[in-house]
Amino acid sequence: MKIIFRLFIVFVLTSCAAKLPVVKQRNSVRINVGPGPEDIVLDTFSTSYPRILASCSQRRKGNHEYGEICEVNLNNDSYKILKRLGEPQGMVFRPHGVDLVKNSKGELLLYCISHNNEKKEHSIIIYSVYADHLQFKEKMDSPMLVSPNDVTANCAGEIFVTNDARKQGSAIEPLLKLKRSNVVHYNPANQKWNVAADRFSYANGIAINHCPSDYVILSTVRSDKLYMLENPGLDKDIYLPKTIAKLKGLDNITFINDKEILVTAHLRQVAFLKHLKDAKNLSPTVVYQVNIFTGEYKAVYSNDGSQISTGSTALYYNKKLYISQVFEPYILKCDAEDLK
């Protein structure tokens, strides 16, 4: 029975695989960082030099090491682990999705999803960001954080989190494209969590472009769509999904400017699962540039995995494209003078 089930999984995922787009290869170098820099954000506020903050953690099954927030100095590509101060005693920190926000009070805050797998506890950890350390500010818990994947926030303190499944680690939900995934929202006005948008198949990346929150953009892995979550104005906590583009296997989102985003994609799910088990198995990485108003998109990076496998976040800064990944300990830095 197990063999039949595994063959069924391979058949379904293989049938969903998309052809890799053909893109001219970019000159690139590796920047060594901590293991599994799954999500990255750009910080041009807290230091005299621009830097990337990366959410680093061992993410392969069976590895329970704790994670770190790492810094990459973009002037010289040097890397270091940022100290975290003031955390409650015994707090487990395994970072996943992150977001960096300068709030209405002028505070620079880092929002981190953290998983305590032993206790099946998932939290949003908020840090104040300084040049040489992170200062613990708050740990937010809610029964609605059942399988959080990515987080974004605005300067007013509103938080949006994707739950990629109704039950964390479920293989059946994404396999059968069950629409049990959602986006939950924290409203600082009443200090309550609610379901902001529902019925997605593996909601994944989420990002806000303006302050407080003009546009909330959502990516999905198995719904095969990129959405804009629109607030109808009748209820501050409810958002209606509007399809921007139809794309497969989408992951994290970053903004290039007010109208364009970068979003990564995993087009071959079987390759992703094989890479999860063994780093020697390559998994392709694709990065799309998408206009969130017209839906027009193009691939700006595509590789079979030999340069970087399971690319999870793409970030543009100063004519360079930075791509992070789910498992291996480096970020790829590419020439990108054509991106604006």
C-alpha positions in Angstrom: 0.0 0.0 0.0 2.8 2.4 0.8 4.5 1.8 -2.6 1.2 2.4 -4.3 0.7 5.7 -2.4 4.2 6.9 -3.2 3.7 6.1 -6.9 0.4 8.1 -6.7 2.2 11.1 -5.2 4.9 11.0 -7.8 2.3 10.7 -10.6 0.3 13.7 -9.3 3.2 15.9 -8.7 5.0 15.0 -12.0 1.8 15.7 -13.9 1.7 19.2 -12.4 5.3 20.1 -13.3 5.8 23.0 -15.6 8.4 23.6 -18.2 11.3 25.8 -17.0 11.3 29.2 -18.8 14.3 29.9 -20.9 16.2 32.9 -19.5 19.7 34.2 -20.3 21.9 33.2 -17.5 23.2 36.0 -15.2 26.7 36.4 -13.9 26.5 35.3 -10.3 28.5 34.7 -7.1 27.7 32.9 -3.9 27.5 34.6 -0.5 28.0 32.1 2.3 25.5 32.4 5.2 23.9 30.2 7.8 21.9 27.1 6.8 18.6 27.5 5.1 18.3 31.3 4.5 14.6 30.8 3.5 13.5 34.4 3.7 15.4 37.6 3.3 14.6 41.3 3.8 16.5 44.5 2.9 17.6 46.8 5.7 18.7 50.3 4.6 17.7 52.0 7.9 19.6 50.7 10.9 23.3 50.8 9.7 25.6 53.0 7.7 25.7 50.3 5.0 22.9 48.4 3.3 22.3 44.9 4.5 20.2 41.8 4.1 18.7 40.1 7.1 18.2 36.4 6.5 16.1 33.8 8.3 18.5 30.9 8.7 17.7 27.5 10.1 18.3 23.8 9.4 15.1 22.8 7.6 15.6 19.2 6.5 13.6 16.6 8.3 15.1 15.1 11.4 17.3 18.2 12.1 16.1 20.1 15.2 18.8 22.7 15.5 17.7 26.2 16.4 18.0 29.1 13.9 19.4 32.5 13.7 18.9 35.9 12.0 22.0 36.5 9.8 23.3 39.7 8.3 24.9 40.2 4.9 26.7 43.5 4.4 26.0 44.5 0.8 29.0 46.7 0.5 31.4 43.7 0.9 29.2 40.6 1.1 30.5 39.8 4.6 28.2 37.7 6.9 27.6 37.5 10.6 25.0 36.2 13.0 23.1 39.0 14.8 22.8 38.8 18.6 19.3 38.4 20.0 18.8 40.0 23.4 16.1 40.0 26.0 14.3 36.9 25.0 12.2 35.0 27.6 14.1 32.1 29.2 13.8 28.9 27.3 12.2 30.5 24.2 12.7 28.3 21.1 13.6 30.2 17.9 13.3 28.5 14.6 12.7 31.4 12.1 10.7 30.9 8.9 9.0 33.8 7.1 10.1 37.3 8.1 9.2 41.0 7.4 10.9 44.3 8.2 8.7 47.3 9.0 9.4 50.9 10.1 6.3 51.6 12.2 4.4 54.9 12.7 6.5 55.6 15.8 9.7 55.3 13.8 10.7 51.9 15.3 12.3 49.4 13.0 10.7 46.0 13.7 11.5 42.5 12.4 8.5 40.1 12.4 9.5 36.5 12.5 7.5 33.3 12.3 9.0 30.8 14.7 8.2 27.1 15.1 8.5 25.1 18.3 7.9 21.7 16.8 8.2 19.8 20.0 5.3 21.6 21.6 3.5 22.1 18.2 3.6 25.8 18.9 3.9 28.5 16.3 4.5 32.1 17.1 5.2 35.6 15.7 8.3 37.0 17.4 8.8 40.7 17.1 12.3 42.3 17.5 13.4 45.9 17.5 16.3 46.1 15.0 19.6 47.8 15.8 22.9 47.9 14.0 24.5 45.2 16.0 21.7 43.2 17.6 18.0 42.4 17.8 16.1 43.3 20.9 13.1 41.1 21.8 9.9 43.1 21.9 7.0 40.6 21.9 5.9 37.0 21.3 2.5 36.7 19.7 0.5 33.4 19.9 -2.9 32.5 18.6 -4.8 29.2 18.0 -5.2 30.6 14.4 -1.5 30.2 13.8 -1.9 26.5 12.8 0.7 26.2 10.1 2.2 29.7 9.5 4.5 30.1 6.5 5.0 33.8 5.9 4.2 37.1 7.6 3.9 40.7 6.6 3.0 43.8 8.6 2.4 47.5 8.1 3.3 50.6 10.0 0.0 50.7 11.9 0.7 47.2 13.4 -1.6 45.1 11.3 -0.2 41.7 10.7 -1.1 39.2 7.9 0.1 35.5 8.1 -0.4 32.7 5.7 -1.3 29.3 7.0 -0.2 26.9 4.3 -2.4 24.1 5.6 -5.2 23.4 8.1 -2.9 20.8 9.7 0.9 21.4 9.7 2.8 18.9 7.7 -0.2 17.5 5.9 0.8 15.7 2.7 -2.8 15.2 1.5 -3.9 18.8 1.5 -1.3 20.1 -1.1 -1.3 16.8 -3.0 -5.0 16.9 -3.7 -5.1 20.7 -3.9 -7.5 20.9 -1.0 -8.6 24.5 -0.3 -7.9 24.4 3.4 -5.3 27.1 3.6 -6.0 30.7 4.7 -4.7 34.1 5.6 -5.1 35.3 9.2 -5.0 39.0 10.2 -4.2 40.7 13.5 -6.0 43.9 14.1 -4.2 46.1 16.7 -7.3 48.2 17.2 -9.1 45.3 19.0 -6.1 43.1 19.5 -7.8 40.1 17.9 -6.9 37.6 15.2 -9.4 36.7 12.5 -9.5 34.8 9.2 -9.0 37.5 6.5 -9.2 35.3 3.4 -9.9 31.6 3.1 -10.1 28.6 0.7 -6.6 28.5 -0.9 -4.5 25.5 -1.8 -1.2 26.1 0.0 -1.1 29.8 0.6 2.6 30.8 0.8 4.2 34.2 0.4 2.5 37.4 1.5 3.7 41.1 1.3 2.4 44.6 1.8 3.8 47.4 -0.3 2.6 50.6 1.3 2.0 52.0 4.7 -0.5 51.4 6.2 -1.5 48.7 3.6 -2.7 49.7 0.1 -2.0 46.3 -1.4 -1.7 42.9 0.1 -0.2 40.4 -2.3 -0.5 36.6 -1.8 1.2 33.7 -3.5 0.0 30.1 -3.6 1.8 26.9 -4.4 -1.1 24.6 -5.3 -3.8 27.1 -6.2 -1.4 28.1 -9.0 -2.3 31.8 -8.7 -1.0 35.1 -7.5 -3.6 37.2 -5.7 -4.2 40.8 -4.5 -6.3 40.8 -1.3 -8.7 43.7 -1.5 -10.5 45.2 1.4 -14.1 46.0 0.4 -14.3 48.7 3.0 -17.3 47.1 4.8 -15.3 45.2 7.3 -11.7 46.1 8.1 -10.8 42.5 8.8 -12.1 40.8 5.7 -10.2 40.7 2.4 -11.4 39.5 -1.0 -8.9 37.7 -3.3 -8.5 39.0 -6.8 -6.4 37.0 -9.2 -3.4 38.9 -10.6 -1.7 36.1 -12.6 -1.8 32.3 -13.0 1.6 30.8 -12.1 2.6 27.5 -10.6 4.5 26.7 -7.4 4.9 30.3 -6.0 6.9 31.2 -2.9 8.0 34.5 -1.3 7.3 38.0 -2.6 9.3 41.2 -2.5 8.5 44.6 -4.1 10.8 46.2 -6.7 8.7 49.4 -6.8 5.1 50.5 -6.3 3.7 48.3 -9.1 6.1 45.4 -9.6 7.1 42.5 -7.5 9.5 39.6 -7.6 8.1 36.2 -6.7 10.0 32.8 -6.7 8.6 29.6 -7.9 9.2 25.8 -7.5 7.9 24.4 -10.8 8.9 20.7 -10.1 7.6 19.5 -6.9 9.2 16.0 -7.1 12.6 17.7 -7.5 11.9 19.8 -4.5 11.1 16.7 -2.4 14.2 14.9 -3.6 16.3 18.0 -2.7 14.7 18.0 0.7 16.1 14.5 1.3 19.5 15.0 -0.3 21.3 18.2 -1.3 22.9 16.4 -4.2 19.5 16.3 -5.9 19.0 19.5 -7.8 15.7 21.4 -7.7 15.1 24.2 -10.2 14.7 27.9 -9.2 12.6 30.4 -11.1 12.1 34.1 -10.4 9.2 36.1 -12.0 8.8 39.8 -12.2 5.1 40.7 -12.1 3.1 43.9 -12.6 0.4 43.6 -9.8 -2.0 45.9 -11.7 -1.8 44.5 -15.3 -0.9 40.9 -14.4 1.9 41.0 -17.0 4.9 38.8 -16.0 8.2 37.5 -17.2 10.9 35.2 -15.9 14.0 37.1 -14.9 15.9 34.1 -13.5 15.6 30.4 -14.3 18.1 27.6 -13.5 18.0 23.9 -13.2 19.3 24.1 -9.7 23.0 23.9 -10.4 23.4 27.5 -9.4 20.9 27.5 -6.6 18.2 24.9 -5.7 14.8 25.6 -4.2 15.2 29.4 -4.5 12.6 30.9 -2.0 13.0 34.7 -2.0 14.3 37.1 -4.6 15.3 40.6 -3.7 16.5 43.5 -5.9 18.8 46.2 -4.8 21.3 48.5 -6.5 21.3 46.6 -9.9 21.8 43.2 -8.2 19.4 40.3 -7.7 19.8 38.3 -4.5 18.2 34.9 -4.3 17.9 32.9 -1.1 16.9 29.2 -0.7 15.2 26.8 1.6 18.1 24.5 2.6 21.6 25.2 1.6 23.9 27.8 3.3 24.3 30.5 0.7 22.6 33.3 -1.1 23.1 33.9 -4.8 24.0 37.4 -6.0 23.4 38.1 -9.7 24.0 41.0 -12.0 20.6 42.6 -12.8 21.1 45.9 -14.5 18.0 45.3 -16.6 15.7 45.2 -13.6 14.2 48.6 -12.5 
